[in-house]
Amino acid sequence: MEKKTVVIINGAGGTGKDTLCEITSRHYKTRTISAVDRVKEIALFGGWNGVKDDRGRKLLSDIKQAFVDYDDLPRRWLVDSYREFLTTDERIMFIHCREPEEIQKLKEAIPGSLALLVRRPGAQKHFGNASDDRVEAFEYDFIYENNKPLADVEEDFLPTLRKILEA
């Protein structure tokens, strides 16, 4: 059986995290989830319009923190998703997660998981909420500098991806 890899991916909004996940899915069977997937469902039920502007990002951050404090819903859901991932033929699982404390909890709960920071010159770094504004406050296993034109990102990212898979 092929080794499965879990990558906790982070970076400021607009750095290309989703693009890197899409690139990976062209080469490997990949699952991509986010620590705020369930939070978004709750926010939509509560009236959020689905827009991830500064106000929407703060709402999601605040709701997520409330559930972390209450019963750790985001981590529990992510660990359950990881267990399900283990039963599939998927090779790589990306988990989008922002907060350093939450990344650390995931690394402790998911054996061998790796943390990847994606940076992009000119990307907005401050959104006015505790989740987005502390992206760089973690010691990541890998950092990818996404500084190429979109047409060149795939070729540039694949060597980093291979290093991640070999780790």
Secondary structure in CASP SS format (residue, H / E / C, confidence):
PFRMAT SS
TARGET T0000
AUTHOR 0000-0000-0000
METHOD secondary structure of the structure
MODEL  1
M C 1.00
E C 1.00
K C 1.00
K C 1.00
T E 1.00
V E 1.00
V E 1.00
I E 1.00
I E 1.00
N E 1.00
G C 1.00
A C 1.00
G C 1.00
G C 1.00
T C 1.00
G C 1.00
K H 1.00
D H 1.00
T H 1.00
L H 1.00
C H 1.00
E H 1.00
I H 1.00
T H 1.00
S H 1.00
R C 1.00
H C 1.00
Y C 1.00
K C 1.00
T E 1.00
R E 1.00
T E 1.00
I E 1.00
S E 1.00
A C 1.00
V C 1.00
D H 1.00
R H 1.00
V H 1.00
K H 1.00
E H 1.00
I H 1.00
A H 1.00
L H 1.00
F H 1.00
G C 1.00
G C 1.00
W C 1.00
N C 1.00
G C 1.00
V C 1.00
K C 1.00
D C 1.00
D H 1.00
R H 1.00
G H 1.00
R H 1.00
K H 1.00
L H 1.00
L H 1.00
S H 1.00
D H 1.00
I H 1.00
K H 1.00
Q H 1.00
A H 1.00
F H 1.00
V H 1.00
D H 1.00
Y H 1.00
D H 1.00
D C 1.00
L H 1.00
P H 1.00
R H 1.00
R H 1.00
W H 1.00
L H 1.00
V H 1.00
D H 1.00
S H 1.00
Y H 1.00
R H 1.00
E H 1.00
F H 1.00
L H 1.00
T C 1.00
T C 1.00
D C 1.00
E C 1.00
R C 1.00
I E 1.00
M E 1.00
F E 1.00
I E 1.00
H E 1.00
C C 1.00
R C 1.00
E C 1.00
P H 1.00
E H 1.00
E H 1.00
I H 1.00
Q H 1.00
K H 1.00
L H 1.00
K H 1.00
E H 1.00
A H 1.00
I C 1.00
P C 1.00
G C 1.00
S C 1.00
L E 1.00
A E 1.00
L E 1.00
L E 1.00
V E 1.00
R E 1.00
R C 1.00
P C 1.00
G C 1.00
A C 1.00
Q C 1.00
K C 1.00
H C 1.00
F C 1.00
G C 1.00
N C 1.00
A C 1.00
S C 1.00
D H 1.00
D H 1.00
R H 1.00
V C 1.00
E C 1.00
A C 1.00
F C 1.00
E C 1.00
Y C 1.00
D C 1.00
F E 1.00
I E 1.00
Y E 1.00
E E 1.00
N C 1.00
N C 1.00
K C 1.00
P C 1.00
L H 1.00
A H 1.00
D H 1.00
V H 1.00
E H 1.00
E H 1.00
D H 1.00
F H 1.00
L H 1.00
P H 1.00
T H 1.00
L H 1.00
R H 1.00
K H 1.00
I H 1.00
L H 1.00
E H 1.00
A C 1.00
END
